[in-house]
Amino acid sequence: IDRNKAITIYNFVNKKENINGPSYNKSYVLYFGRLSYEKGRNDVIKAAELLPKINFKICGSGPLEKQLKIYIQKNDINNVDLLGYKSKNELLNIIKSAYVSVIPSLWYENCPMSVIESKCLGTPVIGTFMGGIPELIRDGIDGYLYKPTDYRILL
């Protein structure tokens, strides 16, 4: 690649986004993103099943949305709220109010906005050792890293 003809554009977040004031009620674990196998959403559900006294919120839509709803109902999982798709500002407020966000990806994310948005809003991130995720999370400082499908880290 001719370096004079290519530039790198990194993912970024506009710090001037209109987000409501500070959030003090950080009472849930959050997954937000596409509801598909490769995003690892099974880790979140398995952790929720083992932690029935902790609230989990899931924002997003995708090919496994219906299957996820059926699984939650069939297994009587009462601590998971499926919130569906959320607009940008609404989602940012949900992220800001989360105790922690979980990025359980099973595939090689490059530079996931979910990590960047969470960190910019002061929400710690638990993410997998996949792709660019470990480059964005300082393990033990502003989040934790774990091996994909080893959801027990969430416990």
GROMACS elastic network, one bead per residue, 0.5 to 0.9 nm:
[ bonds ]
;  ai    aj funct       b0    kb
    1     4     6  0.86167   500
    1     5     6  0.77485   500
    1     6     6  0.73403   500
    2     5     6  0.54759   500
    2     6     6  0.66359   500
    3     6     6  0.52948   500
    3     7     6  0.73058   500
    4     7     6  0.78860   500
    9    12     6  0.88939   500
   10   111     6  0.80133   500
   11   111     6  0.68096   500
   11   112     6  0.79725   500
   11   113     6  0.69010   500
   11   116     6  0.80920   500
   12   113     6  0.76987   500
   12   116     6  0.73172   500
   12   117     6  0.84556   500
   13    16     6  0.87202   500
   13    17     6  0.83472   500
   13   113     6  0.81981   500
   13   116     6  0.72704   500
   13   117     6  0.66361   500
   13   120     6  0.76716   500
   14    17     6  0.57797   500
   15    18     6  0.87261   500
   15   120     6  0.79007   500
   16    19     6  0.83973   500
   17    89     6  0.75850   500
   17    92     6  0.88725   500
   18    89     6  0.68328   500
   19    22     6  0.88018   500
   19    89     6  0.63739   500
   19    90     6  0.83628   500
   19    92     6  0.69161   500
   19    93     6  0.62999   500
   19    96     6  0.88586   500
   20    23     6  0.84225   500
   20    89     6  0.88418   500
   20    93     6  0.69104   500
   22    96     6  0.80524   500
   22    97     6  0.84245   500
   23    26     6  0.70181   500
   23    93     6  0.84094   500
   23    96     6  0.66289   500
   23    97     6  0.54087   500
   23    98     6  0.87500   500
   24    27     6  0.89048   500
   24    97     6  0.71950   500
   25    28     6  0.88233   500
   25    97     6  0.64280   500
   25    98     6  0.80398   500
   25    99     6  0.83132   500
   26    29     6  0.86196   500
   26    96     6  0.81936   500
   26    97     6  0.50628   500
   26   100     6  0.82060   500
   27    54     6  0.79784   500
   27    55     6  0.69596   500
   27    56     6  0.88026   500
   27    97     6  0.76015   500
   27    98     6  0.63363   500
   27    99     6  0.56954   500
   27   100     6  0.89707   500
   28    54     6  0.66971   500
   28    56     6  0.52953   500
   28    57     6  0.67085   500
   28    97     6  0.80024   500
   28    98     6  0.53348   500
   28    99     6  0.54427   500
   28   100     6  0.72264   500
   28   101     6  0.87882   500
   29    44     6  0.88787   500
   29    54     6  0.76763   500
   29    55     6  0.63444   500
   29    57     6  0.62491   500
   29    58     6  0.86001   500
   29    98     6  0.59070   500
   29    99     6  0.57649   500
   29   100     6  0.52282   500
   29   101     6  0.58374   500
   29   102     6  0.72391   500
   30    44     6  0.87294   500
   30    55     6  0.87580   500
   30    56     6  0.58253   500
   30    58     6  0.59237   500
   30    59     6  0.77699   500
   30    94     6  0.82571   500
   30    95     6  0.71513   500
   30    98     6  0.60486   500
   30    99     6  0.77117   500
   30   100     6  0.62766   500
   30   102     6  0.60693   500
   31    41     6  0.76599   500
   31    44     6  0.73058   500
   31    56     6  0.78116   500
   31    57     6  0.63909   500
   31    59     6  0.63517   500
   31    60     6  0.84255   500
   31    95     6  0.89546   500
   31   100     6  0.88785   500
   31   101     6  0.57614   500
   31   102     6  0.52389   500
   31   103     6  0.67513   500
   31   104     6  0.84613   500
   31   114     6  0.89856   500
   32    35     6  0.84911   500
   32    57     6  0.81683   500
   32    58     6  0.56504   500
   32    60     6  0.57053   500
   32    85     6  0.89301   500
   32    91     6  0.84504   500
   32    95     6  0.83660   500
   32   101     6  0.78276   500
   32   102     6  0.79244   500
   32   103     6  0.80471   500
   32   114     6  0.72543   500
   33    36     6  0.88351   500
   33    39     6  0.77981   500
   33    58     6  0.81596   500
   33    59     6  0.63996   500
   33    60     6  0.50203   500
   33    61     6  0.73050   500
   33    62     6  0.86381   500
   33    85     6  0.86896   500
   33   103     6  0.86806   500
   33   114     6  0.74551   500
   34    39     6  0.68208   500
   34    41     6  0.87042   500
   34    59     6  0.83375   500
   34    60     6  0.54976   500
   34    61     6  0.55239   500
   34    62     6  0.53482   500
   34    63     6  0.82828   500
   34    64     6  0.87809   500
   34    65     6  0.89132   500
   35    38     6  0.86882   500
   35    39     6  0.69239   500
   35    40     6  0.84771   500
   35    41     6  0.66809   500
   35    59     6  0.86713   500
   35    60     6  0.63168   500
   35    61     6  0.53129   500
   35    63     6  0.63205   500
   35    64     6  0.54182   500
   35    65     6  0.58294   500
   35    68     6  0.83524   500
   36    39     6  0.56426   500
   36    40     6  0.73298   500
   36    41     6  0.70822   500
   36    61     6  0.84538   500
   36    62     6  0.59893   500
   36    63     6  0.58679   500
   36    64     6  0.53455   500
   36    65     6  0.78471   500
   37    40     6  0.56336   500
   37    41     6  0.67432   500
   37    42     6  0.75576   500
   37    63     6  0.87328   500
   37    64     6  0.74128   500
   37   105     6  0.87261   500
   37   106     6  0.79440   500
   38    41     6  0.80255   500
   38   104     6  0.89242   500
   38   105     6  0.61790   500
   38   106     6  0.50869   500
   38   107     6  0.57698   500
   39    42     6  0.85458   500
   39   103     6  0.77308   500
   39   104     6  0.62705   500
   39   106     6  0.57699   500
   39   107     6  0.70033   500
   40    43     6  0.58981   500
   40    44     6  0.76783   500
   40   103     6  0.78058   500
   40   106     6  0.54160   500
   40   107     6  0.84166   500
   40   148     6  0.78266   500
   40   149     6  0.74049   500
   41    44     6  0.53477   500
   41    45     6  0.66916   500
   41    46     6  0.88870   500
   41    58     6  0.89954   500
   41   103     6  0.84249   500
   41   104     6  0.64500   500
   41   105     6  0.76558   500
   42    45     6  0.51440   500
   42    46     6  0.60959   500
   42    47     6  0.85346   500
   42    68     6  0.89279   500
   42   104     6  0.83604   500
   42   149     6  0.80770   500
   42   151     6  0.86827   500
   43    46     6  0.52069   500
   43    47     6  0.61416   500
   43    48     6  0.85709   500
   43   104     6  0.65086   500
   43   148     6  0.84479   500
   43   149     6  0.60420   500
   43   150     6  0.75918   500
   43   151     6  0.50621   500
   43   152     6  0.84455   500
   43   154     6  0.85635   500
   44    47     6  0.52094   500
   44    48     6  0.61434   500
   44    49     6  0.86962   500
   44    56     6  0.81555   500
   44    58     6  0.88327   500
   44   102     6  0.75369   500
   44   104     6  0.74843   500
   44   151     6  0.72800   500
   44   154     6  0.81121   500
   45    49     6  0.62064   500
   45    50     6  0.87725   500
   45    56     6  0.86395   500
   45    68     6  0.87724   500
   45    72     6  0.82542   500
   45    77     6  0.87320   500
   45    80     6  0.79752   500
   46    49     6  0.51487   500
   46    50     6  0.65043   500
   46    51     6  0.87721   500
   46   151     6  0.71844   500
   46   152     6  0.86459   500
   47    50     6  0.51680   500
   47    51     6  0.61428   500
   47    52     6  0.88097   500
   47   151     6  0.62870   500
   47   152     6  0.67934   500
   47   153     6  0.87639   500
   47   154     6  0.62779   500
   47   155     6  0.66413   500
   48    52     6  0.60734   500
   48    53     6  0.86311   500
   48    54     6  0.72275   500
   48    55     6  0.76997   500
   48    56     6  0.67146   500
   48    77     6  0.77266   500
   48    79     6  0.68648   500
   48    80     6  0.70196   500
   48   154     6  0.89892   500
   49    52     6  0.58860   500
   49    75     6  0.87782   500
   49    77     6  0.64846   500
   49    78     6  0.88914   500
   49    79     6  0.81751   500
   49    80     6  0.89878   500
   50    53     6  0.89915   500
   50   155     6  0.78195   500
   51    54     6  0.56909   500
   51    55     6  0.84433   500
   51    79     6  0.84228   500
   51   155     6  0.72553   500
   52    55     6  0.75565   500
   52    77     6  0.77007   500
   52    78     6  0.74302   500
   52    79     6  0.59453   500
   52    80     6  0.89675   500
   53    79     6  0.70565   500
   54    79     6  0.65579   500
   54    80     6  0.88059   500
   55    78     6  0.86356   500
   55    80     6  0.61322   500
   55    81     6  0.78819   500
   56    79     6  0.60121   500
   56    81     6  0.62994   500
   56    82     6  0.86920   500
   57    79     6  0.83510   500
   57    80     6  0.56710   500
   57    82     6  0.61234   500
   57    83     6  0.69325   500
   57    98     6  0.87164   500
   58    80     6  0.73054   500
   58    81     6  0.61879   500
   58    83     6  0.59165   500
   58    84     6  0.72748   500
   59    81     6  0.85900   500
   59    82     6  0.63442   500
   59    83     6  0.50582   500
   59    84     6  0.50317   500
   59    85     6  0.58139   500
   59    86     6  0.67250   500
   59    91     6  0.78874   500
   59    94     6  0.89176   500
   60    65     6  0.83204   500
   60    82     6  0.81877   500
   60    83     6  0.71748   500
   60    86     6  0.69360   500
   61    64     6  0.78072   500
   61    65     6  0.58191   500
   61    84     6  0.57087   500
   61    85     6  0.57084   500
   62    65     6  0.55243   500
   62    66     6  0.85961   500
   63    66     6  0.74980   500
   63    67     6  0.83002   500
   64    67     6  0.51696   500
   64    68     6  0.59860   500
   64    69     6  0.86806   500
   65    68     6  0.51226   500
   65    69     6  0.63340   500
   65    70     6  0.87759   500
   65    82     6  0.89491   500
   65    84     6  0.84935   500
   66    69     6  0.51770   500
   66    70     6  0.63215   500
   66    71     6  0.86754   500
   67    70     6  0.51759   500
   67    71     6  0.61626   500
   67    72     6  0.86934   500
   68    71     6  0.50902   500
   68    72     6  0.61919   500
   68    73     6  0.86470   500
   68    82     6  0.89199   500
   69    72     6  0.52462   500
   69    73     6  0.62444   500
   69    74     6  0.85211   500
   69    82     6  0.77036   500
   70    73     6  0.52007   500
   70    74     6  0.58792   500
   70    75     6  0.84275   500
   71    74     6  0.51125   500
   71    75     6  0.59798   500
   71    76     6  0.83049   500
   71    77     6  0.84035   500
   72    75     6  0.53765   500
   72    76     6  0.59212   500
   72    77     6  0.51398   500
   72    78     6  0.77912   500
   72    80     6  0.77703   500
   73    76     6  0.50551   500
   73    77     6  0.65124   500
   73    78     6  0.83298   500
   74    77     6  0.80104   500
   75    78     6  0.89685   500
   77    80     6  0.64898   500
   78    81     6  0.79830   500
   83    86     6  0.76001   500
   85    91     6  0.85410   500
   86    89     6  0.82201   500
   86    90     6  0.60114   500
   86    91     6  0.53729   500
   87    90     6  0.53737   500
   87    91     6  0.58734   500
   87    92     6  0.85348   500
   88    91     6  0.51958   500
   88    92     6  0.61658   500
   88    93     6  0.87811   500
   89    92     6  0.50268   500
   89    93     6  0.63093   500
   89    94     6  0.87019   500
   90    93     6  0.52927   500
   90    94     6  0.64193   500
   90    95     6  0.88061   500
   91    94     6  0.50190   500
   91    95     6  0.61612   500
   91    96     6  0.85672   500
   92    95     6  0.50461   500
   92    96     6  0.60840   500
   92    97     6  0.86152   500
   92   117     6  0.75773   500
   92   118     6  0.82858   500
   92   121     6  0.78149   500
   93    96     6  0.50426   500
   93    97     6  0.62136   500
   93    98     6  0.87890   500
   93   121     6  0.88010   500
   94    97     6  0.51885   500
   94    98     6  0.63863   500
   95    98     6  0.53030   500
   95    99     6  0.86016   500
   95   100     6  0.82687   500
   95   101     6  0.72204   500
   95   117     6  0.78774   500
   95   118     6  0.61783   500
   95   121     6  0.72488   500
   95   122     6  0.89629   500
   95   123     6  0.69752   500
   96    99     6  0.82868   500
   96   117     6  0.89869   500
   96   118     6  0.71256   500
   96   120     6  0.89441   500
   96   121     6  0.53412   500
   96   122     6  0.67930   500
   96   123     6  0.61109   500
   97   100     6  0.87516   500
   97   121     6  0.89361   500
   97   123     6  0.78778   500
   98   101     6  0.66235   500
   98   123     6  0.66014   500
   98   124     6  0.87655   500
   99   123     6  0.65546   500
   99   124     6  0.73696   500
  100   118     6  0.83548   500
  100   123     6  0.55810   500
  100   124     6  0.50376   500
  100   125     6  0.56989   500
  100   126     6  0.71885   500
  100   143     6  0.83210   500
  101   114     6  0.83781   500
  101   115     6  0.81847   500
  101   118     6  0.68647   500
  101   123     6  0.67336   500
  101   124     6  0.64076   500
  101   126     6  0.63139   500
  101   127     6  0.84461   500
  102   114     6  0.88361   500
  102   115     6  0.86720   500
  102   124     6  0.87171   500
  102   125     6  0.57524   500
  102   127     6  0.58594   500
  102   128     6  0.88294   500
  102   154     6  0.85306   500
  103   112     6  0.88814   500
  103   114     6  0.73092   500
  103   115     6  0.73000   500
  103   125     6  0.71095   500
  103   126     6  0.60868   500
  103   128     6  0.66372   500
  103   133     6  0.84444   500
  104   126     6  0.76526   500
  104   127     6  0.54612   500
  104   128     6  0.54654   500
  104   146     6  0.85849   500
  104   148     6  0.66807   500
  104   149     6  0.76414   500
  104   151     6  0.81954   500
  105   108     6  0.75957   500
  105   109     6  0.73173   500
  105   127     6  0.73644   500
  105   128     6  0.61598   500
  105   129     6  0.86884   500
  105   130     6  0.70972   500
  105   133     6  0.89160   500
  105   148     6  0.69807   500
  105   149     6  0.88043   500
  106   109     6  0.85308   500
  106   128     6  0.75630   500
  106   129     6  0.89870   500
  106   130     6  0.70036   500
  106   148     6  0.58097   500
  106   149     6  0.76194   500
  107   130     6  0.64734   500
  107   131     6  0.72832   500
  107   148     6  0.88939   500
  108   130     6  0.52820   500
  108   132     6  0.71400   500
  108   133     6  0.83899   500
  109   112     6  0.60321   500
  109   130     6  0.66747   500
  109   131     6  0.50242   500
  109   132     6  0.58463   500
  109   133     6  0.67423   500
  110   130     6  0.87526   500
  110   131     6  0.56571   500
  110   133     6  0.72960   500
  111   114     6  0.88043   500
  111   115     6  0.80219   500
  111   116     6  0.81026   500
  111   131     6  0.80359   500
  111   132     6  0.53840   500
  111   133     6  0.66925   500
  111   135     6  0.85361   500
  111   136     6  0.78550   500
  112   115     6  0.57067   500
  112   116     6  0.67573   500
  112   117     6  0.88533   500
  112   132     6  0.76014   500
  112   133     6  0.70817   500
  112   136     6  0.88489   500
  113   117     6  0.58079   500
  113   118     6  0.82668   500
  114   117     6  0.53287   500
  114   118     6  0.60675   500
  114   119     6  0.85901   500
  114   125     6  0.89743   500
  115   118     6  0.52239   500
  115   119     6  0.61404   500
  115   120     6  0.85397   500
  115   124     6  0.87578   500
  115   125     6  0.66107   500
  115   126     6  0.89326   500
  115   127     6  0.82207   500
  115   133     6  0.75179   500
  115   136     6  0.70738   500
  115   137     6  0.78092   500
  116   119     6  0.53094   500
  116   120     6  0.60779   500
  116   121     6  0.86460   500
  116   136     6  0.75632   500
  117   120     6  0.51635   500
  117   121     6  0.62802   500
  117   122     6  0.87845   500
  117   123     6  0.85585   500
  118   121     6  0.52606   500
  118   122     6  0.63683   500
  118   123     6  0.50026   500
  118   124     6  0.67246   500
  118   125     6  0.68403   500
  119   122     6  0.50401   500
  119   123     6  0.54200   500
  119   124     6  0.62183   500
  119   125     6  0.72072   500
  119   136     6  0.89634   500
  119   137     6  0.86784   500
  119   142     6  0.77040   500
  120   123     6  0.75491   500
  121   124     6  0.88732   500
  122   142     6  0.86841   500
  123   142     6  0.81938   500
  123   143     6  0.86653   500
  124   137     6  0.87523   500
  124   141     6  0.86563   500
  124   142     6  0.52698   500
  124   144     6  0.81826   500
  125   137     6  0.71411   500
  125   142     6  0.67921   500
  125   144     6  0.64720   500
  125   145     6  0.83854   500
  126   137     6  0.81450   500
  126   139     6  0.87091   500
  126   142     6  0.88708   500
  126   143     6  0.53389   500
  126   145     6  0.57605   500
  126   146     6  0.75764   500
  126   153     6  0.85220   500
  126   154     6  0.77305   500
  127   130     6  0.82392   500
  127   133     6  0.66321   500
  127   134     6  0.76596   500
  127   137     6  0.77009   500
  127   143     6  0.77516   500
  127   144     6  0.63663   500
  127   146     6  0.63204   500
  127   147     6  0.85878   500
  127   148     6  0.85676   500
  128   131     6  0.86703   500
  128   133     6  0.67177   500
  128   134     6  0.73437   500
  128   144     6  0.83721   500
  128   145     6  0.52739   500
  128   147     6  0.55118   500
  128   148     6  0.54245   500
  128   149     6  0.84949   500
  128   150     6  0.89071   500
  129   132     6  0.82513   500
  129   133     6  0.64444   500
  129   134     6  0.56335   500
  129   145     6  0.59444   500
  129   146     6  0.57775   500
  129   147     6  0.55426   500
  129   148     6  0.68112   500
  130   133     6  0.58388   500
  130   134     6  0.68306   500
  130   147     6  0.80482   500
  130   148     6  0.75917   500
  131   134     6  0.72017   500
  131   135     6  0.83270   500
  132   135     6  0.53049   500
  132   136     6  0.68639   500
  133   136     6  0.53791   500
  133   137     6  0.65237   500
  133   145     6  0.84368   500
  134   137     6  0.53518   500
  134   138     6  0.73626   500
  134   139     6  0.79882   500
  134   145     6  0.69285   500
  135   138     6  0.76432   500
  137   140     6  0.86660   500
  137   141     6  0.80265   500
  137   142     6  0.63803   500
  137   143     6  0.59374   500
  137   144     6  0.69908   500
  137   145     6  0.73618   500
  138   141     6  0.53561   500
  138   142     6  0.56204   500
  138   143     6  0.62233   500
  138   144     6  0.71749   500
  138   145     6  0.82692   500
  139   142     6  0.66891   500
  139   143     6  0.54627   500
  139   145     6  0.57868   500
  140   143     6  0.55775   500
  140   144     6  0.54545   500
  140   145     6  0.82313   500
  141   144     6  0.76500   500
  144   153     6  0.84639   500
  145   153     6  0.84102   500
  146   149     6  0.84204   500
  146   150     6  0.66852   500
  146   151     6  0.78578   500
  146   153     6  0.65783   500
  147   150     6  0.55130   500
  147   151     6  0.81712   500
  147   153     6  0.88207   500
  148   151     6  0.74543   500
  149   152     6  0.84820   500
  150   153     6  0.65528   500
  150   154     6  0.86804   500
  151   154     6  0.57022   500
  151   155     6  0.76539   500
  152   155     6  0.51857   500
